[in-house]
Amino acid sequence: MRTKKRTISDDLRRAIEASGKSRYRICKDNEIPESQMSRFMSGEVGLSLAVLDRLCAYLGLELRKSKRKGR
């Protein structure tokens, strides 16, 4: 049985939930339709790179390459 690989979207969903901000506030502050955020949070759809960039900046996140074991 294969385990699902962790994705940037998964990490962003966790960060949104852990932010302490309501999804409503995040959407309003970043001009994202609430319906789009809802579908993203449920895993139904992805987000454009522009929206991902805005959300990451808003939440203070940055993308970093990590060293993997065995490489």
N, CA, C, O and CB atoms as a CASP TS submission, in Angstrom:
PFRMAT TS
TARGET T0000
AUTHOR 0000-0000-0000
METHOD Language model
MODEL 1
PARENT N/A
ATOM      1  N   MET     1       0.840  -1.183   0.000  1.00  0.00           N
ATOM      2  CA  MET     1       0.000   0.000   0.000  1.00  0.00           C
ATOM      3  C   MET     1       0.881   1.242   0.000  1.00  0.00           C
ATOM      4  O   MET     1       1.745   1.398   0.863  1.00  0.00           O
ATOM      5  CB  MET     1      -0.954   0.001   1.216  1.00  0.00           C
ATOM      6  N   ARG     2       0.661   2.119  -0.965  1.00  0.00           N
ATOM      7  CA  ARG     2       1.448   3.346  -1.070  1.00  0.00           C
ATOM      8  C   ARG     2       0.822   4.450  -0.239  1.00  0.00           C
ATOM      9  O   ARG     2      -0.400   4.584  -0.169  1.00  0.00           O
ATOM     10  CB  ARG     2       1.572   3.788  -2.532  1.00  0.00           C
ATOM     11  N   THR     3       1.672   5.228   0.380  1.00  0.00           N
ATOM     12  CA  THR     3       1.170   6.383   1.107  1.00  0.00           C
ATOM     13  C   THR     3       1.186   7.588   0.183  1.00  0.00           C
ATOM     14  O   THR     3       2.036   7.694  -0.700  1.00  0.00           O
ATOM     15  CB  THR     3       2.009   6.650   2.383  1.00  0.00           C
ATOM     16  N   LYS     4       0.249   8.486   0.389  1.00  0.00           N
ATOM     17  CA  LYS     4       0.156   9.687  -0.426  1.00  0.00           C
ATOM     18  C   LYS     4       1.313  10.619  -0.095  1.00  0.00           C
ATOM     19  O   LYS     4       1.612  10.864   1.074  1.00  0.00           O
ATOM     20  CB  LYS     4      -1.196  10.398  -0.208  1.00  0.00           C
ATOM     21  N   LYS     5       1.958  11.135  -1.134  1.00  0.00           N
ATOM     22  CA  LYS     5       3.039  12.090  -0.927  1.00  0.00           C
ATOM     23  C   LYS     5       2.466  13.426  -0.468  1.00  0.00           C
ATOM     24  O   LYS     5       1.404  13.854  -0.917  1.00  0.00           O
ATOM     25  CB  LYS     5       3.869  12.268  -2.219  1.00  0.00           C
ATOM     26  N   ARG     6       3.186  14.062   0.426  1.00  0.00           N
ATOM     27  CA  ARG     6       2.778  15.374   0.920  1.00  0.00           C
ATOM     28  C   ARG     6       3.019  16.399  -0.185  1.00  0.00           C
ATOM     29  O   ARG     6       4.073  16.394  -0.821  1.00  0.00           O
ATOM     30  CB  ARG     6       3.556  15.757   2.227  1.00  0.00           C
ATOM     31  N   THR     7       2.052  17.267  -0.411  1.00  0.00           N
ATOM     32  CA  THR     7       2.145  18.274  -1.463  1.00  0.00           C
ATOM     33  C   THR     7       2.189  19.673  -0.869  1.00  0.00           C
ATOM     34  O   THR     7       1.893  19.876   0.309  1.00  0.00           O
ATOM     35  CB  THR     7       0.969  18.149  -2.432  1.00  0.00           C
ATOM     36  N   ILE     8       2.562  20.626  -1.702  1.00  0.00           N
ATOM     37  CA  ILE     8       2.528  22.033  -1.289  1.00  0.00           C
ATOM     38  C   ILE     8       1.106  22.416  -0.913  1.00  0.00           C
ATOM     39  O   ILE     8       0.892  23.135   0.063  1.00  0.00           O
ATOM     40  CB  ILE     8       3.061  22.960  -2.415  1.00  0.00           C
ATOM     41  N   SER     9       0.136  21.941  -1.678  1.00  0.00           N
ATOM     42  CA  SER     9      -1.265  22.249  -1.371  1.00  0.00           C
ATOM     43  C   SER     9      -1.660  21.707   0.005  1.00  0.00           C
ATOM     44  O   SER     9      -2.362  22.380   0.759  1.00  0.00           O
ATOM     45  CB  SER     9      -2.190  21.664  -2.453  1.00  0.00           C
ATOM     46  N   ASP    10      -1.213  20.498   0.329  1.00  0.00           N
ATOM     47  CA  ASP    10      -1.498  19.927   1.650  1.00  0.00           C
ATOM     48  C   ASP    10      -0.898  20.798   2.751  1.00  0.00           C
ATOM     49  O   ASP    10      -1.548  21.072   3.760  1.00  0.00           O
ATOM     50  CB  ASP    10      -0.949  18.487   1.750  1.00  0.00           C
ATOM     51  N   ASP    11       0.344  21.229   2.549  1.00  0.00           N
ATOM     52  CA  ASP    11       1.001  22.082   3.537  1.00  0.00           C
ATOM     53  C   ASP    11       0.276  23.416   3.681  1.00  0.00           C
ATOM     54  O   ASP    11       0.134  23.933   4.789  1.00  0.00           O
ATOM     55  CB  ASP    11       2.462  22.317   3.148  1.00  0.00           C
ATOM     56  N   LEU    12      -0.180  23.973   2.563  1.00  0.00           N
ATOM     57  CA  LEU    12      -0.904  25.243   2.615  1.00  0.00           C
ATOM     58  C   LEU    12      -2.236  25.076   3.340  1.00  0.00           C
ATOM     59  O   LEU    12      -2.630  25.940   4.123  1.00  0.00           O
ATOM     60  CB  LEU    12      -1.136  25.790   1.195  1.00  0.00           C
ATOM     61  N   ARG    13      -2.927  23.975   3.084  1.00  0.00           N
ATOM     62  CA  ARG    13      -4.187  23.731   3.806  1.00  0.00           C
ATOM     63  C   ARG    13      -3.945  23.679   5.314  1.00  0.00           C
ATOM     64  O   ARG    13      -4.711  24.250   6.090  1.00  0.00           O
ATOM     65  CB  ARG    13      -4.841  22.413   3.328  1.00  0.00           C
ATOM     66  N   ARG    14      -2.880  22.993   5.725  1.00  0.00           N
ATOM     67  CA  ARG    14      -2.549  22.924   7.154  1.00  0.00           C
ATOM     68  C   ARG    14      -2.236  24.303   7.710  1.00  0.00           C
ATOM     69  O   ARG    14      -2.655  24.641   8.817  1.00  0.00           O
ATOM     70  CB  ARG    14      -1.359  21.987   7.387  1.00  0.00           C
ATOM     71  N   ALA    15      -1.500  25.099   6.943  1.00  0.00           N
ATOM     72  CA  ALA    15      -1.134  26.443   7.402  1.00  0.00           C
ATOM     73  C   ALA    15      -2.361  27.339   7.526  1.00  0.00           C
ATOM     74  O   ALA    15      -2.447  28.141   8.455  1.00  0.00           O
ATOM     75  CB  ALA    15      -0.120  27.076   6.444  1.00  0.00           C
ATOM     76  N   ILE    16      -3.297  27.213   6.612  1.00  0.00           N
ATOM     77  CA  ILE    16      -4.535  27.998   6.686  1.00  0.00           C
ATOM     78  C   ILE    16      -5.300  27.626   7.953  1.00  0.00           C
ATOM     79  O   ILE    16      -5.759  28.502   8.686  1.00  0.00           O
ATOM     80  CB  ILE    16      -5.419  27.764   5.424  1.00  0.00           C
ATOM     81  N   GLU    17      -5.434  26.332   8.206  1.00  0.00           N
ATOM     82  CA  GLU    17      -6.146  25.873   9.402  1.00  0.00           C
ATOM     83  C   GLU    17      -5.444  26.317  10.683  1.00  0.00           C
ATOM     84  O   GLU    17      -6.101  26.652  11.668  1.00  0.00           O
ATOM     85  CB  GLU    17      -6.279  24.353   9.385  1.00  0.00           C
ATOM     86  N   ALA    18      -4.109  26.319  10.671  1.00  0.00           N
ATOM     87  CA  ALA    18      -3.332  26.657  11.874  1.00  0.00           C
ATOM     88  C   ALA    18      -3.144  28.163  12.058  1.00  0.00           C
ATOM     89  O   ALA    18      -2.629  28.594  13.089  1.00  0.00           O
ATOM     90  CB  ALA    18      -1.972  25.986  11.814  1.00  0.00           C
ATOM     91  N   SER    19      -3.550  28.963  11.084  1.00  0.00           N
ATOM     92  CA  SER    19      -3.272  30.400  11.118  1.00  0.00           C
ATOM     93  C   SER    19      -4.023  31.156  12.211  1.00  0.00           C
ATOM     94  O   SER    19      -3.595  32.230  12.634  1.00  0.00           O
ATOM     95  CB  SER    19      -3.609  31.000   9.794  1.00  0.00           C
ATOM     96  N   GLY    20      -5.132  30.601  12.663  1.00  0.00           N
ATOM     97  CA  GLY    20      -5.943  31.312  13.641  1.00  0.00           C
ATOM     98  C   GLY    20      -6.860  32.348  13.009  1.00  0.00           C
ATOM     99  O   GLY    20      -7.619  33.018  13.708  1.00  0.00           O
ATOM    100  N   LYS    21      -6.793  32.480  11.700  1.00  0.00           N
ATOM    101  CA  LYS    21      -7.649  33.419  10.966  1.00  0.00           C
ATOM    102  C   LYS    21      -8.802  32.629  10.344  1.00  0.00           C
ATOM    103  O   LYS    21      -8.643  31.467   9.971  1.00  0.00           O
ATOM    104  CB  LYS    21      -6.835  34.197   9.861  1.00  0.00           C
ATOM    105  N   SER    22      -9.944  33.268  10.241  1.00  0.00           N
ATOM    106  CA  SER    22     -11.064  32.589   9.606  1.00  0.00           C
ATOM    107  C   SER    22     -10.835  32.522   8.097  1.00  0.00           C
ATOM    108  O   SER    22     -10.154  33.372   7.523  1.00  0.00           O
ATOM    109  CB  SER    22     -12.397  33.310   9.926  1.00  0.00           C
ATOM    110  N   ARG    23     -11.400  31.521   7.477  1.00  0.00           N
ATOM    111  CA  ARG    23     -11.295  31.422   6.021  1.00  0.00           C
ATOM    112  C   ARG    23     -11.920  32.646   5.373  1.00  0.00           C
ATOM    113  O   ARG    23     -11.429  33.140   4.358  1.00  0.00           O
ATOM    114  CB  ARG    23     -11.974  30.135   5.505  1.00  0.00           C
ATOM    115  N   TYR    24     -12.999  33.130   5.962  1.00  0.00           N
ATOM    116  CA  TYR    24     -13.661  34.336   5.447  1.00  0.00           C
ATOM    117  C   TYR    24     -12.663  35.492   5.406  1.00  0.00           C
ATOM    118  O   TYR    24     -12.552  36.167   4.383  1.00  0.00           O
ATOM    119  CB  TYR    24     -14.895  34.711   6.324  1.00  0.00           C
ATOM    120  N   ARG    25     -11.935  35.732   6.499  1.00  0.00           N
ATOM    121  CA  ARG    25     -10.973  36.839   6.576  1.00  0.00           C
ATOM    122  C   ARG    25      -9.841  36.633   5.570  1.00  0.00           C
ATOM    123  O   ARG    25      -9.427  37.578   4.898  1.00  0.00           O
ATOM    124  CB  ARG    25     -10.400  36.965   8.009  1.00  0.00           C
ATOM    125  N   ILE    26      -9.348  35.418   5.466  1.00  0.00           N
ATOM    126  CA  ILE    26      -8.273  35.123   4.516  1.00  0.00           C
ATOM    127  C   ILE    26      -8.744  35.415   3.092  1.00  0.00           C
ATOM    128  O   ILE    26      -8.019  36.019   2.302  1.00  0.00           O
ATOM    129  CB  ILE    26      -7.814  33.646   4.645  1.00  0.00           C
ATOM    130  N   CYS    27      -9.953  34.985   2.773  1.00  0.00           N
ATOM    131  CA  CYS    27     -10.505  35.228   1.438  1.00  0.00           C
ATOM    132  C   CYS    27     -10.653  36.713   1.161  1.00  0.00           C
ATOM    133  O   CYS    27     -10.245  37.191   0.102  1.00  0.00           O
ATOM    134  CB  CYS    27     -11.855  34.535   1.285  1.00  0.00           C
ATOM    135  N   LYS    28     -11.229  37.445   2.096  1.00  0.00           N
ATOM    136  CA  LYS    28     -11.442  38.880   1.893  1.00  0.00           C
ATOM    137  C   LYS    28     -10.123  39.619   1.762  1.00  0.00           C
ATOM    138  O   LYS    28      -9.978  40.482   0.896  1.00  0.00           O
ATOM    139  CB  LYS    28     -12.254  39.467   3.044  1.00  0.00           C
ATOM    140  N   ASP    29      -9.164  39.290   2.608  1.00  0.00           N
ATOM    141  CA  ASP    29      -7.868  39.979   2.577  1.00  0.00           C
ATOM    142  C   ASP    29      -7.072  39.685   1.309  1.00  0.00           C
ATOM    143  O   ASP    29      -6.202  40.466   0.923  1.00  0.00           O
ATOM    144  CB  ASP    29      -7.048  39.587   3.787  1.00  0.00           C
ATOM    145  N   ASN    30      -7.369  38.562   0.664  1.00  0.00           N
ATOM    146  CA  ASN    30      -6.607  38.147  -0.513  1.00  0.00           C
ATOM    147  C   ASN    30      -7.423  38.114  -1.799  1.00  0.00           C
ATOM    148  O   ASN    30      -6.957  37.624  -2.827  1.00  0.00           O
ATOM    149  CB  ASN    30      -6.021  36.797  -0.276  1.00  0.00           C
ATOM    150  N   GLU    31      -8.644  38.637  -1.734  1.00  0.00           N
ATOM    151  CA  GLU    31      -9.531  38.708  -2.907  1.00  0.00           C
ATOM    152  C   GLU    31      -9.696  37.357  -3.596  1.00  0.00           C
ATOM    153  O   GLU    31      -9.541  37.229  -4.811  1.00  0.00           O
ATOM    154  CB  GLU    31      -8.993  39.723  -3.905  1.00  0.00           C
ATOM    155  N   ILE    32     -10.016  36.353  -2.778  1.00  0.00           N
ATOM    156  CA  ILE    32     -10.254  35.002  -3.269  1.00  0.00           C
ATOM    157  C   ILE    32     -11.723  34.674  -3.005  1.00  0.00           C
ATOM    158  O   ILE    32     -12.195  34.861  -1.883  1.00  0.00           O
ATOM    159  CB  ILE    32      -9.293  33.955  -2.582  1.00  0.00           C
ATOM    160  N   PRO    33     -12.453  34.191  -4.006  1.00  0.00           N
ATOM    161  CA  PRO    33     -13.847  33.801  -3.758  1.00  0.00           C
ATOM    162  C   PRO    33     -13.914  32.696  -2.695  1.00  0.00           C
ATOM    163  O   PRO    33     -13.135  31.744  -2.716  1.00  0.00           O
ATOM    164  CB  PRO    33     -14.522  33.324  -5.074  1.00  0.00           C
ATOM    165  N   GLU    34     -14.854  32.848  -1.779  1.00  0.00           N
ATOM    166  CA  GLU    34     -15.000  31.857  -0.712  1.00  0.00           C
ATOM    167  C   GLU    34     -15.295  30.464  -1.272  1.00  0.00           C
ATOM    168  O   GLU    34     -14.859  29.465  -0.700  1.00  0.00           O
ATOM    169  CB  GLU    34     -16.112  32.279   0.250  1.00  0.00           C
ATOM    170  N   SER    35     -16.024  30.389  -2.374  1.00  0.00           N
ATOM    171  CA  SER    35     -16.336  29.090  -2.971  1.00  0.00           C
ATOM    172  C   SER    35     -15.056  28.411  -3.468  1.00  0.00           C
ATOM    173  O   SER    35     -14.908  27.195  -3.351  1.00  0.00           O
ATOM    174  CB  SER    35     -17.345  29.255  -4.133  1.00  0.00           C
ATOM    175  N   GLN    36     -14.143  29.197  -4.017  1.00  0.00           N
ATOM    176  CA  GLN    36     -12.874  28.642  -4.486  1.00  0.00           C
ATOM    177  C   GLN    36     -12.057  28.120  -3.306  1.00  0.00           C
ATOM    178  O   GLN    36     -11.463  27.045  -3.386  1.00  0.00           O
ATOM    179  CB  GLN    36     -12.071  29.704  -5.269  1.00  0.00           C
ATOM    180  N   MET    37     -12.028  28.880  -2.213  1.00  0.00           N
ATOM    181  CA  MET    37     -11.289  28.453  -1.019  1.00  0.00           C
ATOM    182  C   MET    37     -11.899  27.171  -0.453  1.00  0.00           C
ATOM    183  O   MET    37     -11.171  26.261  -0.057  1.00  0.00           O
ATOM    184  CB  MET    37     -11.291  29.572   0.058  1.00  0.00           C
ATOM    185  N   SER    38     -13.198  27.098  -0.415  1.00  0.00           N
ATOM    186  CA  SER    38     -13.875  25.920   0.107  1.00  0.00           C
ATOM    187  C   SER    38     -13.524  24.677  -0.704  1.00  0.00           C
ATOM    188  O   SER    38     -13.238  23.620  -0.142  1.00  0.00           O
ATOM    189  CB  SER    38     -15.384  26.135   0.112  1.00  0.00           C
ATOM    190  N   ARG    39     -13.548  24.813  -2.031  1.00  0.00           N
ATOM    191  CA  ARG    39     -13.208  23.675  -2.897  1.00  0.00           C
ATOM    192  C   ARG    39     -11.737  23.298  -2.760  1.00  0.00           C
ATOM    193  O   ARG    39     -11.392  22.117  -2.812  1.00  0.00           O
ATOM    194  CB  ARG    39     -13.530  24.003  -4.365  1.00  0.00           C
ATOM    195  N   PHE    40     -10.861  24.299  -2.582  1.00  0.00           N
ATOM    196  CA  PHE    40      -9.443  24.014  -2.374  1.00  0.00           C
ATOM    197  C   PHE    40      -9.242  23.271  -1.062  1.00  0.00           C
ATOM    198  O   PHE    40      -8.518  22.276  -1.016  1.00  0.00           O
ATOM    199  CB  PHE    40      -8.618  25.314  -2.383  1.00  0.00           C
ATOM    200  N   MET    41      -9.873  23.743  -0.006  1.00  0.00           N
ATOM    201  CA  MET    41      -9.688  23.139   1.314  1.00  0.00           C
ATOM    202  C   MET    41     -10.203  21.704   1.356  1.00  0.00           C
ATOM    203  O   MET    41      -9.694  20.883   2.119  1.00  0.00           O
ATOM    204  CB  MET    41     -10.393  23.973   2.378  1.00  0.00           C
ATOM    205  N   SER    42     -11.206  21.401   0.543  1.00  0.00           N
ATOM    206  CA  SER    42     -11.741  20.032   0.515  1.00  0.00           C
ATOM    207  C   SER    42     -10.959  19.141  -0.452  1.00  0.00           C
ATOM    208  O   SER    42     -11.226  17.942  -0.542  1.00  0.00           O
ATOM    209  CB  SER    42     -13.224  20.051   0.119  1.00  0.00           C
ATOM    210  N   GLY    43      -9.997  19.718  -1.173  1.00  0.00           N
ATOM    211  CA  GLY    43      -9.183  18.938  -2.094  1.00  0.00           C
ATOM    212  C   GLY    43      -9.796  18.750  -3.458  1.00  0.00           C
ATOM    213  O   GLY    43      -9.278  17.977  -4.264  1.00  0.00           O
ATOM    214  N   GLU    44     -10.893  19.442  -3.741  1.00  0.00           N
ATOM    215  CA  GLU    44     -11.564  19.299  -5.034  1.00  0.00           C
ATOM    216  C   GLU    44     -10.808  19.973  -6.171  1.00  0.00           C
ATOM    217  O   GLU    44     -10.779  19.456  -7.288  1.00  0.00           O
ATOM    218  CB  GLU    44     -12.957  19.868  -4.954  1.00  0.00           C
ATOM    219  N   VAL    45     -10.196  21.123  -5.895  1.00  0.00           N
ATOM    220  CA  VAL    45      -9.497  21.887  -6.923  1.00  0.00           C
ATOM    221  C   VAL    45      -8.186  22.427  -6.363  1.00  0.00           C
ATOM    222  O   VAL    45      -7.980  22.489  -5.151  1.00  0.00           O
ATOM    223  CB  VAL    45     -10.381  23.042  -7.445  1.00  0.00           C
ATOM    224  N   GLY    46      -7.318  22.810  -7.276  1.00  0.00           N
ATOM    225  CA  GLY    46      -6.090  23.486  -6.890  1.00  0.00           C
ATOM    226  C   GLY    46      -6.278  24.990  -7.014  1.00  0.00           C
ATOM    227  O   GLY    46      -7.371  25.469  -7.315  1.00  0.00           O
ATOM    228  N   LEU    47      -5.207  25.723  -6.781  1.00  0.00           N
ATOM    229  CA  LEU    47      -5.224  27.178  -6.915  1.00  0.00           C
ATOM    230  C   LEU    47      -4.173  27.590  -7.930  1.00  0.00           C
ATOM    231  O   LEU    47      -3.191  26.881  -8.150  1.00  0.00           O
ATOM    232  CB  LEU    47      -4.974  27.873  -5.547  1.00  0.00           C
ATOM    233  N   SER    48      -4.386  28.734  -8.541  1.00  0.00           N
ATOM    234  CA  SER    48      -3.393  29.244  -9.485  1.00  0.00           C
ATOM    235  C   SER    48      -2.123  29.625  -8.725  1.00  0.00           C
ATOM    236  O   SER    48      -2.154  29.829  -7.511  1.00  0.00           O
ATOM    237  CB  SER    48      -3.951  30.466 -10.275  1.00  0.00           C
ATOM    238  N   LEU    49      -1.022  29.717  -9.441  1.00  0.00           N
ATOM    239  CA  LEU    49       0.231  30.113  -8.807  1.00  0.00           C
ATOM    240  C   LEU    49       0.128  31.517  -8.212  1.00  0.00           C
ATOM    241  O   LEU    49       0.707  31.787  -7.160  1.00  0.00           O
ATOM    242  CB  LEU    49       1.380  30.052  -9.817  1.00  0.00           C
ATOM    243  N   ALA    50      -0.598  32.404  -8.870  1.00  0.00           N
ATOM    244  CA  ALA    50      -0.758  33.765  -8.352  1.00  0.00           C
ATOM    245  C   ALA    50      -1.465  33.746  -6.992  1.00  0.00           C
ATOM    246  O   ALA    50      -1.070  34.459  -6.069  1.00  0.00           O
ATOM    247  CB  ALA    50      -1.551  34.634  -9.356  1.00  0.00           C
ATOM    248  N   VAL    51      -2.505  32.931  -6.879  1.00  0.00           N
ATOM    249  CA  VAL    51      -3.234  32.833  -5.608  1.00  0.00           C
ATOM    250  C   VAL    51      -2.356  32.156  -4.555  1.00  0.00           C
ATOM    251  O   VAL    51      -2.323  32.589  -3.403  1.00  0.00           O
ATOM    252  CB  VAL    51      -4.564  32.047  -5.792  1.00  0.00           C
ATOM    253  N   LEU    52      -1.649  31.101  -4.946  1.00  0.00           N
ATOM    254  CA  LEU    52      -0.729  30.444  -4.010  1.00  0.00           C
ATOM    255  C   LEU    52       0.316  31.433  -3.494  1.00  0.00           C
ATOM    256  O   LEU    52       0.612  31.455  -2.299  1.00  0.00           O
ATOM    257  CB  LEU    52      -0.033  29.243  -4.688  1.00  0.00           C
ATOM    258  N   ASP    53       0.872  32.247  -4.385  1.00  0.00           N
ATOM    259  CA  ASP    53       1.856  33.252  -3.986  1.00  0.00           C
ATOM    260  C   ASP    53       1.264  34.232  -2.972  1.00  0.00           C
ATOM    261  O   ASP    53       1.892  34.540  -1.959  1.00  0.00           O
ATOM    262  CB  ASP    53       2.370  34.012  -5.216  1.00  0.00           C
ATOM    263  N   ARG    54       0.052  34.720  -3.251  1.00  0.00           N
ATOM    264  CA  ARG    54      -0.600  35.667  -2.324  1.00  0.00           C
ATOM    265  C   ARG    54      -0.836  35.041  -0.965  1.00  0.00           C
ATOM    266  O   ARG    54      -0.557  35.657   0.064  1.00  0.00           O
ATOM    267  CB  ARG    54      -1.932  36.154  -2.901  1.00  0.00           C
ATOM    268  N   LEU    55      -1.345  33.825  -0.953  1.00  0.00           N
ATOM    269  CA  LEU    55      -1.633  33.164   0.322  1.00  0.00           C
ATOM    270  C   LEU    55      -0.359  32.892   1.114  1.00  0.00           C
ATOM    271  O   LEU    55      -0.327  33.092   2.329  1.00  0.00           O
ATOM    272  CB  LEU    55      -2.381  31.858   0.081  1.00  0.00           C
ATOM    273  N   CYS    56       0.678  32.442   0.437  1.00  0.00           N
ATOM    274  CA  CYS    56       1.933  32.173   1.132  1.00  0.00           C
ATOM    275  C   CYS    56       2.511  33.453   1.729  1.00  0.00           C
ATOM    276  O   CYS    56       2.981  33.449   2.867  1.00  0.00           O
ATOM    277  CB  CYS    56       2.946  31.530   0.177  1.00  0.00           C
ATOM    278  N   ALA    57       2.479  34.542   0.972  1.00  0.00           N
ATOM    279  CA  ALA    57       2.976  35.818   1.485  1.00  0.00           C
ATOM    280  C   ALA    57       2.124  36.271   2.681  1.00  0.00           C
ATOM    281  O   ALA    57       2.658  36.729   3.690  1.00  0.00           O
ATOM    282  CB  ALA    57       2.966  36.898   0.365  1.00  0.00           C
ATOM    283  N   TYR    58       0.826  36.142   2.561  1.00  0.00           N
ATOM    284  CA  TYR    58      -0.107  36.545   3.621  1.00  0.00           C
ATOM    285  C   TYR    58       0.134  35.754   4.903  1.00  0.00           C
ATOM    286  O   TYR    58       0.073  36.307   6.001  1.00  0.00           O
ATOM    287  CB  TYR    58      -1.557  36.355   3.156  1.00  0.00           C
ATOM    288  N   LEU    59       0.407  34.468   4.759  1.00  0.00           N
ATOM    289  CA  LEU    59       0.599  33.604   5.923  1.00  0.00           C
ATOM    290  C   LEU    59       2.060  33.552   6.381  1.00  0.00           C
ATOM    291  O   LEU    59       2.377  32.889   7.369  1.00  0.00           O
ATOM    292  CB  LEU    59       0.114  32.204   5.607  1.00  0.00           C
ATOM    293  N   GLY    60       2.940  34.244   5.669  1.00  0.00           N
ATOM    294  CA  GLY    60       4.351  34.271   6.045  1.00  0.00           C
ATOM    295  C   GLY    60       5.076  32.965   5.755  1.00  0.00           C
ATOM    296  O   GLY    60       5.983  32.575   6.490  1.00  0.00           O
ATOM    297  N   LEU    61       4.675  32.290   4.682  1.00  0.00           N
ATOM    298  CA  LEU    61       5.276  31.010   4.321  1.00  0.00           C
ATOM    299  C   LEU    61       6.286  31.197   3.205  1.00  0.00           C
ATOM    300  O   LEU    61       6.165  32.113   2.392  1.00  0.00           O
ATOM    301  CB  LEU    61       4.200  30.004   3.902  1.00  0.00           C
ATOM    302  N   GLU    62       7.275  30.330   3.169  1.00  0.00           N
ATOM    303  CA  GLU    62       8.217  30.314   2.062  1.00  0.00           C
ATOM    304  C   GLU    62       8.506  28.874   1.684  1.00  0.00           C
ATOM    305  O   GLU    62       8.453  27.971   2.519  1.00  0.00           O
ATOM    306  CB  GLU    62       9.521  31.062   2.425  1.00  0.00           C
ATOM    307  N   LEU    63       8.806  28.680   0.432  1.00  0.00           N
ATOM    308  CA  LEU    63       9.111  27.359  -0.091  1.00  0.00           C
ATOM    309  C   LEU    63      10.610  27.119   0.048  1.00  0.00           C
ATOM    310  O   LEU    63      11.428  27.927  -0.392  1.00  0.00           O
ATOM    311  CB  LEU    63       8.654  27.219  -1.575  1.00  0.00           C
ATOM    312  N   ARG    64      10.954  25.990   0.669  1.00  0.00           N
ATOM    313  CA  ARG    64      12.357  25.632   0.834  1.00  0.00           C
ATOM    314  C   ARG    64      12.548  24.186   0.436  1.00  0.00           C
ATOM    315  O   ARG    64      11.691  23.338   0.685  1.00  0.00           O
ATOM    316  CB  ARG    64      12.829  25.866   2.285  1.00  0.00           C
ATOM    317  N   LYS    65      13.652  23.921  -0.168  1.00  0.00           N
ATOM    318  CA  LYS    65      13.997  22.549  -0.516  1.00  0.00           C
ATOM    319  C   LYS    65      14.591  21.895   0.728  1.00  0.00           C
ATOM    320  O   LYS    65      15.454  22.470   1.391  1.00  0.00           O
ATOM    321  CB  LYS    65      14.997  22.494  -1.730  1.00  0.00           C
ATOM    322  N   SER    66      14.125  20.697   1.033  1.00  0.00           N
ATOM    323  CA  SER    66      14.667  19.983   2.182  1.00  0.00           C
ATOM    324  C   SER    66      15.475  18.783   1.696  1.00  0.00           C
ATOM    325  O   SER    66      15.232  18.235   0.621  1.00  0.00           O
ATOM    326  CB  SER    66      13.531  19.531   3.140  1.00  0.00           C
ATOM    327  N   LYS    67      16.415  18.407   2.498  1.00  0.00           N
ATOM    328  CA  LYS    67      17.210  17.216   2.177  1.00  0.00           C
ATOM    329  C   LYS    67      16.388  15.992   2.545  1.00  0.00           C
ATOM    330  O   LYS    67      15.801  15.916   3.624  1.00  0.00           O
ATOM    331  CB  LYS    67      18.591  17.217   2.935  1.00  0.00           C
ATOM    332  N   ARG    68      16.358  15.040   1.628  1.00  0.00           N
ATOM    333  CA  ARG    68      15.621  13.804   1.889  1.00  0.00           C
ATOM    334  C   ARG    68      16.607  12.728   2.348  1.00  0.00           C
ATOM    335  O   ARG    68      17.760  12.694   1.918  1.00  0.00           O
ATOM    336  CB  ARG    68      14.837  13.337   0.617  1.00  0.00           C
ATOM    337  N   LYS    69      16.129  11.862   3.221  1.00  0.00           N
ATOM    338  CA  LYS    69      16.959  10.752   3.671  1.00  0.00           C
ATOM    339  C   LYS    69      17.273   9.858   2.488  1.00  0.00           C
ATOM    340  O   LYS    69      16.427   9.629   1.624  1.00  0.00           O
ATOM    341  CB  LYS    69      16.261   9.949   4.795  1.00  0.00           C
ATOM    342  N   GLY    70      18.504   9.353   2.457  1.00  0.00           N
ATOM    343  CA  GLY    70      18.888   8.419   1.411  1.00  0.00           C
ATOM    344  C   GLY    70      19.274   9.062   0.107  1.00  0.00           C
ATOM    345  O   GLY    70      19.466   8.358  -0.885  1.00  0.00           O
ATOM    346  N   ARG    71      19.394  10.360   0.066  1.00  0.00           N
ATOM    347  CA  ARG    71      19.776  11.046  -1.182  1.00  0.00           C
ATOM    348  C   ARG    71      21.039  11.814  -0.996  1.00  0.00           C
ATOM    349  O   ARG    71      21.516  12.454  -1.933  1.00  0.00           O
ATOM    350  CB  ARG    71      18.678  11.981  -1.658  1.00  0.00           C
TER
END
